[in-house]
Amino acid sequence: MEDCLRKKPKIGKTGEDVDENNYIIQQFQEYQKELDFRHDKHERLVKLSRDVTIESKRVIFLMQRNSGSDKNNEKLEQAWKKIRDIQQQKFLPMAKELHGEDPYQFLRAYSAGLQEYIEAVAFYHYLKSKTLVSLDQVQADLNFIVPSSDTENSQEKTISVHVPPSEYILGLADLTGELMRFAINSVGSGDLDTPNNVSAYLRNMLGGFESVGQVSREMNRKVSTLRQSLRKVEAACYTLQIRGSEIPKEMLKDVFRSAPVGEMSYLDERDIDD
């Protein structure tokens, strides 16, 4: 027993006495390399996701500021070009990072950016054709054809950023806030039909979300926000119906901002752009 204890290698604080040829030590060194590799990949995905979030917000802002203007179609084309840039410059590197990996293992790293991107794309499709972008459309835009790295096989291969249905639904839930702002801002440009159209659209979306049920805390929070957005749009429609004929169109936005608490209690000044 004493001989075994004497032969046991000593491990100092600096690791100088570690036996590099020891099988256990070698295994832990391999684990260290694997963990470092995955941590680095996770950080790169987080950075790409942060960039996607920033660029998607800029696209949404571009569409919001120019909605209802005479150059709306031109601005929508610019927005779509920016969306395509996000796909090529941010999601393509992300797809390369995720190729051959379990996407759900790194989903939390890029979830925020993916949801913001889905919100921007869904808002674009609504402004463009008044339709709701489908999961298949979102996924198709995030599939990329790249040259194969196999030297023996010169054919191309397809890589993609996987879009889980849960992330698609959460991204659509964020769209409702932008639709509410779009409805309120459209009044300032003299468009009095958009609030009613958006109100009907939001009611349909709310019915769809309520049919899904309480699947997660995040979903419950976003459905609650959806209800608030719908109430704000309905309050705007009510004001337009009651007082719209009395007030010039260009002054209606000021009416929303200065409305009594009992009349427009759901409308926040932050929802109205100057």
C-alpha positions as CSV (number, residue, x, y, z in Angstrom):
1,M,0.0,0.0,0.0
2,E,2.8,2.4,0.9
3,D,4.6,1.6,-2.3
4,C,1.5,2.5,-4.4
5,L,1.2,5.8,-2.5
6,R,4.8,6.6,-3.1
7,K,4.5,6.0,-6.9
8,K,1.4,8.2,-7.3
9,P,2.3,11.3,-9.4
10,K,2.2,14.6,-7.6
11,I,0.2,17.4,-9.2
12,G,1.4,20.8,-8.4
13,K,-0.5,24.1,-8.5
14,T,1.0,25.0,-11.9
15,G,0.6,21.5,-13.4
16,E,4.4,21.0,-13.8
17,D,4.3,17.6,-12.3
18,V,1.3,16.3,-14.4
19,D,2.1,13.2,-16.3
20,E,1.2,14.1,-19.9
21,N,1.2,10.5,-20.9
22,N,-1.4,9.5,-18.3
23,Y,-4.5,8.3,-20.1
24,I,-6.9,10.2,-17.7
25,I,-5.0,13.4,-18.2
26,Q,-5.1,13.0,-22.0
27,Q,-8.9,12.5,-21.8
28,F,-9.4,15.6,-19.8
29,Q,-7.3,17.6,-22.2
30,E,-9.5,16.4,-25.1
31,Y,-12.6,17.4,-23.1
32,Q,-11.0,20.8,-22.6
33,K,-10.4,21.3,-26.3
34,E,-14.0,20.2,-27.1
35,L,-15.5,22.6,-24.5
36,D,-13.3,25.5,-25.7
37,F,-14.3,24.8,-29.3
38,R,-18.0,24.9,-28.4
39,H,-17.7,27.9,-26.2
40,D,-16.0,29.8,-29.0
41,K,-18.7,28.7,-31.5
42,H,-21.4,29.8,-29.0
43,E,-19.8,33.3,-28.7
44,R,-19.5,33.7,-32.4
45,L,-23.2,32.8,-32.8
46,V,-24.1,35.3,-30.1
47,K,-22.2,38.0,-31.9
48,L,-23.9,37.2,-35.2
49,S,-27.3,37.1,-33.5
50,R,-26.6,40.6,-31.9
51,D,-25.8,41.9,-35.4
52,V,-28.9,40.4,-36.9
53,T,-31.0,42.1,-34.1
54,I,-29.5,45.5,-34.8
55,E,-29.9,45.3,-38.5
56,S,-33.4,43.9,-38.3
57,K,-34.5,46.8,-36.1
58,R,-33.1,49.2,-38.6
59,V,-35.1,47.6,-41.3
60,I,-38.3,47.8,-39.2
61,F,-37.6,51.5,-38.5
62,L,-37.1,52.2,-42.2
63,M,-40.5,50.6,-43.0
64,Q,-42.2,52.4,-40.1
65,R,-40.9,55.9,-40.9
66,N,-41.9,55.6,-44.6
67,S,-45.2,53.8,-44.3
68,G,-48.0,55.6,-46.0
69,S,-45.8,57.9,-48.0
70,D,-45.8,58.2,-51.8
71,K,-42.4,56.5,-52.0
72,N,-43.5,53.5,-49.9
73,N,-42.8,51.0,-52.7
74,E,-39.3,52.3,-53.2
75,K,-38.7,52.1,-49.4
76,L,-40.0,48.6,-49.3
77,E,-37.5,47.6,-52.1
78,Q,-34.8,49.1,-50.0
79,A,-36.0,47.2,-46.9
80,W,-36.0,44.0,-48.9
81,K,-32.5,44.6,-50.1
82,K,-31.4,45.1,-46.5
83,I,-33.1,41.9,-45.5
84,R,-31.2,40.0,-48.2
85,D,-28.0,41.6,-46.9
86,I,-28.8,40.2,-43.5
87,Q,-29.3,36.8,-44.9
88,Q,-26.0,36.8,-46.8
89,Q,-23.8,38.7,-44.4
90,K,-25.1,37.3,-41.1
91,F,-27.1,34.2,-41.5
92,L,-24.8,32.6,-44.0
93,P,-21.8,32.6,-41.6
94,M,-24.3,31.4,-38.9
95,A,-25.3,28.5,-41.2
96,K,-21.6,27.6,-41.6
97,E,-21.1,27.6,-37.9
98,L,-24.2,25.3,-37.4
99,H,-23.5,22.9,-40.2
100,G,-23.1,19.4,-38.8
101,E,-24.2,20.5,-35.3
102,D,-27.4,19.9,-33.4
103,P,-29.1,23.3,-34.0
104,Y,-31.1,23.1,-30.7
105,Q,-27.8,22.9,-28.8
106,F,-27.0,26.4,-29.9
107,L,-30.5,27.8,-30.3
108,R,-30.3,30.1,-27.3
109,A,-27.3,31.7,-28.8
110,Y,-29.1,33.0,-31.9
111,S,-32.8,32.9,-30.8
112,A,-33.1,36.7,-30.1
113,G,-31.7,37.6,-33.5
114,L,-33.8,35.0,-35.3
115,Q,-37.0,36.3,-33.7
116,E,-36.2,39.9,-34.6
117,Y,-35.4,38.9,-38.2
118,I,-38.8,37.0,-38.4
119,E,-40.5,40.1,-37.1
120,A,-38.9,42.3,-39.8
121,V,-39.7,39.8,-42.6
122,A,-43.3,39.4,-41.4
123,F,-43.7,43.2,-41.3
124,Y,-42.4,43.5,-44.8
125,H,-44.8,40.9,-46.2
126,Y,-47.7,42.6,-44.5
127,L,-46.8,46.0,-46.0
128,K,-46.1,44.4,-49.4
129,S,-49.1,42.1,-49.8
130,K,-51.1,42.1,-46.5
131,T,-50.2,38.5,-46.1
132,L,-48.6,36.5,-43.2
133,V,-45.2,35.1,-44.0
134,S,-45.2,31.3,-43.6
135,L,-42.7,29.2,-41.7
136,D,-41.7,27.5,-45.0
137,Q,-41.0,30.9,-46.6
138,V,-38.8,32.0,-43.7
139,Q,-36.9,28.7,-43.7
140,A,-36.4,28.8,-47.5
141,D,-34.7,32.2,-47.3
142,L,-32.2,30.8,-44.7
143,N,-31.2,27.8,-46.8
144,F,-27.9,28.4,-48.6
145,I,-26.1,26.5,-51.4
146,V,-22.3,26.5,-51.0
147,P,-19.5,24.6,-52.6
148,S,-18.7,21.3,-51.1
149,S,-15.6,21.1,-49.0
150,D,-15.0,17.5,-50.0
151,T,-12.1,17.5,-52.5
152,E,-13.3,14.3,-54.1
153,N,-16.8,15.6,-54.6
154,S,-17.0,19.0,-56.4
155,Q,-20.8,19.1,-56.1
156,E,-22.5,21.8,-54.1
157,K,-24.2,21.3,-50.7
158,T,-27.0,23.0,-48.8
159,I,-26.5,24.5,-45.4
160,S,-29.2,26.3,-43.4
161,V,-30.1,28.0,-40.2
162,H,-32.9,25.9,-38.7
163,V,-36.1,27.8,-37.8
164,P,-38.0,25.9,-35.1
165,P,-41.8,26.5,-35.1
166,S,-41.6,27.9,-31.6
167,E,-39.2,30.7,-32.7
168,Y,-41.4,31.4,-35.8
169,I,-44.4,31.9,-33.6
170,L,-42.6,34.1,-31.1
171,G,-41.3,36.2,-33.9
172,L,-44.8,36.7,-35.2
173,A,-46.0,37.7,-31.8
174,D,-43.5,40.6,-31.8
175,L,-45.0,41.7,-35.2
176,T,-48.2,42.8,-33.4
177,G,-46.5,45.8,-31.7
178,E,-45.2,47.0,-35.1
179,L,-48.6,46.7,-36.6
180,M,-50.1,48.7,-33.8
181,R,-47.6,51.5,-34.4
182,F,-48.1,51.3,-38.1
183,A,-51.9,51.7,-37.6
184,I,-51.5,54.8,-35.4
185,N,-48.9,56.4,-37.6
186,S,-51.0,55.9,-40.7
187,V,-53.6,58.3,-39.3
188,G,-51.1,61.1,-39.5
189,S,-50.7,60.6,-43.2
190,G,-54.5,60.7,-43.7
191,D,-55.0,57.0,-44.1
192,L,-58.1,56.3,-42.0
193,D,-58.8,52.7,-43.3
194,T,-55.5,51.1,-42.1
195,P,-56.5,51.1,-38.4
196,N,-59.6,49.1,-39.1
197,N,-57.7,46.7,-41.3
198,V,-55.0,46.2,-38.7
199,S,-57.6,45.8,-36.0
200,A,-59.2,42.9,-37.9
201,Y,-55.8,41.4,-38.7
202,L,-54.7,41.5,-35.0
203,R,-58.0,39.9,-33.9
204,N,-57.3,37.0,-36.2
205,M,-53.8,36.7,-34.9
206,L,-55.0,36.8,-31.3
207,G,-57.5,34.0,-32.1
208,G,-54.6,31.9,-33.5
209,F,-52.3,32.5,-30.5
210,E,-55.1,31.7,-28.0
211,S,-55.8,28.4,-29.8
212,V,-52.1,27.4,-29.2
213,G,-52.6,27.7,-25.4
214,Q,-50.2,28.5,-22.6
215,V,-47.1,26.7,-23.9
216,S,-44.4,28.8,-22.2
217,R,-44.0,31.9,-20.0
218,E,-42.5,33.8,-22.9
219,M,-45.5,33.0,-25.1
220,N,-47.9,34.1,-22.4
221,R,-46.1,37.4,-22.0
222,K,-46.2,38.1,-25.7
223,V,-49.9,37.2,-26.0
224,S,-50.6,39.6,-23.3
225,T,-48.7,42.3,-25.2
226,L,-50.7,41.3,-28.3
227,R,-54.0,42.0,-26.4
228,Q,-52.7,45.4,-25.3
229,S,-51.7,46.3,-28.9
230,L,-55.2,45.2,-30.1
231,R,-56.9,47.4,-27.5
232,K,-54.8,50.4,-28.6
233,V,-55.8,49.9,-32.2
234,E,-59.4,49.4,-31.3
235,A,-59.3,52.6,-29.2
236,A,-57.9,54.5,-32.2
237,C,-60.7,53.1,-34.4
238,Y,-63.2,54.2,-31.9
239,T,-61.8,57.7,-31.8
240,L,-61.8,57.9,-35.6
241,Q,-65.4,56.7,-35.8
242,I,-66.7,59.1,-33.2
243,R,-64.6,62.2,-33.8
244,G,-63.0,61.6,-37.2
245,S,-65.6,63.6,-39.1
246,E,-65.2,66.6,-36.8
247,I,-61.4,67.0,-37.0
248,P,-59.1,67.5,-40.1
249,K,-57.1,64.5,-40.9
250,E,-53.7,66.2,-40.3
251,M,-54.8,66.9,-36.7
252,L,-56.0,63.4,-35.7
253,K,-52.6,62.3,-34.5
254,D,-52.5,65.3,-32.1
255,V,-55.9,64.2,-30.9
256,F,-54.6,60.8,-30.0
257,R,-51.7,62.4,-28.1
258,S,-54.0,64.7,-26.1
259,A,-57.0,62.4,-25.7
260,P,-58.6,62.2,-22.3
261,V,-57.8,59.2,-20.1
262,G,-61.2,57.7,-20.4
263,E,-61.3,58.0,-24.2
264,M,-57.8,56.6,-25.2
265,S,-56.6,55.1,-22.0
266,Y,-54.7,52.3,-23.8
267,L,-52.7,54.6,-26.1
268,D,-49.2,55.4,-25.0
269,E,-47.4,58.4,-26.5
270,R,-44.4,56.2,-27.3
271,D,-46.7,54.4,-29.8
272,I,-47.0,57.6,-31.9
273,D,-44.1,58.7,-34.1
274,D,-43.6,62.4,-34.9
